[in-house]
Amino acid sequence: MGISDKANSFKIGIAGLGTVGVGVVKILQENAELVAKRAGRTIEIVSVTAANKDKDRGVDLSSYEWVENLNDMATDERLDCVVELIGGSEGPVLEMVETAIGSGKDVVTANKALMAHHGYRLAGLAEEKDSAIAYEAGVAGGIPVIKTLREGLAANKVESVSGILNGTCNYILSDMRVSGRNFDEVLKEAQEKGYAEADPTFDVDGIDTAHKLTLLAALGFGAKPDFDALETQGIRYITAEDINFADELGYRIKLLGTAKVQGEKIMQAVEPCLVPTNSTLGRTSDVYNAVLVQAQPVWKNVSVGLGAGEGPTASSVVADIIDLARDHKHPIFGVPANDLESVKWGGSDDFVAPYYMRFEVEKSAEAQEGIKEKLEQAGVGVEKTLMKDGFVVAMSKAVSGGDVRAAVKDIAEEAVILRIEE
Ligand SMILES: NC(=O)c1ccc[n+]([C@@H]2O[C@H](COP(=O)([O-])OP(=O)(O)OC[C@H]3O[C@@H](n4cnc5c(N)ncnc54)[C@H](OP(=O)(O)O)[C@@H]3O)[C@@H](O)[C@H]2O)c1
């Protein structure tokens, strides 16, 4: 049988024809021959569906069946694979994915929320049915970071996974630095330009980053994915002043998702952090994402690329389809679901690191000295301080997040505290 033999084709249904779904249809139409060679057989779109049948999507869908009901696609015996590109972690989408797996089909999805909340259970179900769930596009869009962790670095013991995983936040923080404008102003413009959603909560409050970090931590540490164990803070409280002070100290502020081994625990948090200006994370600006893995014996592995958008995301979806067409199935989190461990998670307060603290004060040298003294009395070593525009900024020596927060609470009612990731 040749690669263009229809009887041997890998038959898919695509649910969701928005930004990513249309991108996938375009690749499968425009690069059909190339994709078939790489997959070893033709990828045949049998059926498609979306909320509104009559919408003009700028692609020719006339040769595909339109399915009215998600369940009909999930149970269609002709299909090898359902490609879920709708989004949302509950309701009909979850039901469709469960039904598709339950009826022995593979699933490809870009849906990190679904995988972060239900991935563990879905992985068990898929193993029972000998089907696969592939979700490369769900984490860092066009960067093949799941493949990197699960396959490329399979020989390694992972020590930490850290990344800029949300392009919208990175764009906002980069713009605030360059323009000197505050968060609200930059967010509003990003919404007008279509870089941020009308409801930006998932992005700017760190939830999207938390979904992605949940999956990376599971893959990196062979741990049961546990979204609820993850502390999450967004970027709304970062001011133009913080960005300027960070700059002056040789740092950039980035929303980081970090999971790292520290003693018996795996520490994890999503929070804005200072990273050195000249580091990979510091140099990753605008809508770019970056993922840094530290592992033994490889030492450091860095991936940078576009984390969202039609092309990058669809690229990862099609790569997963090709893998499955070749029958390359991998345990969903790198090891069988039963072997995933319940680990001891730590949070923000347990991270031992240097910290940045900003206090609003009366302008006086005594205020600067006073804060330094009080921090040191409370057991927080101070590396340096600076005073400017009615603020004192202090950089601590390595200390736990809990200790630094307790010390600051006794000094000021309000202060900004950010971890420094060296
Ligand atoms: N956009 C990105 O850059 C990106 C990056 C990484 C991951 N993702 C993930 O990819 C998934 C899709 O994102 P997207 O940006 O492509 O979303 P989108 O543009 O909003 O598209 C969603 C699609 O789902 C359809 N839909 C909504 N409810 C439906 C229902 N009940 N039944 C059938 N179809 C339904 C919509 O139909 P209509 O078109 O008719 O309204 C639309 O075609 C999400 O999980 C998202 O998190 C997106």
The ligand as an ORCA input file, in Angstrom:
! r2SCAN-3c Opt
* xyz 0 1
  N      -5.019     30.378     19.940
  C      -3.829     30.002     20.352
  O      -2.806     30.629     20.055
  C      -3.672     28.765     21.194
  C      -2.386     28.368     21.611
  C      -2.240     27.194     22.351
  C      -3.352     26.461     22.691
  N      -4.589     26.893     22.311
  C      -5.742     26.071     22.708
  O      -6.377     25.591     21.523
  C      -7.766     25.460     21.749
  C      -8.521     26.267     20.684
  O      -8.120     27.619     20.765
  P      -8.490     28.683     19.641
  O      -7.658     29.902     19.935
  O      -8.422     28.087     18.292
  O     -10.001     29.010     20.047
  P     -11.104     29.779     19.179
  O     -10.472     30.564     18.095
  O     -11.986     30.458     20.139
  O     -11.899     28.561     18.501
  C     -12.723     27.701     19.223
  C     -13.536     26.883     18.254
  O     -14.402     26.016     18.963
  C     -15.706     26.101     18.429
  N     -16.678     25.755     19.464
  C     -16.996     26.429     20.590
  N     -17.917     25.751     21.301
  C     -18.205     24.647     20.593
  C     -19.073     23.564     20.777
  N     -19.862     23.458     21.880
  N     -19.123     22.593     19.840
  C     -18.349     22.663     18.734
  N     -17.477     23.655     18.512
  C     -17.415     24.639     19.416
  C     -15.849     27.512     17.920
  O     -16.853     27.554     16.950
  P     -17.205     28.891     16.083
  O     -15.958     29.182     15.296
  O     -18.312     28.502     15.230
  O     -17.513     29.957     17.082
  C     -14.448     27.736     17.339
  O     -14.362     27.239     16.027
  C      -8.007     25.928     23.193
  O      -7.960     24.816     24.051
  C      -6.808     26.828     23.468
  O      -6.466     26.908     24.843
  C      -4.769     28.017     21.577
*
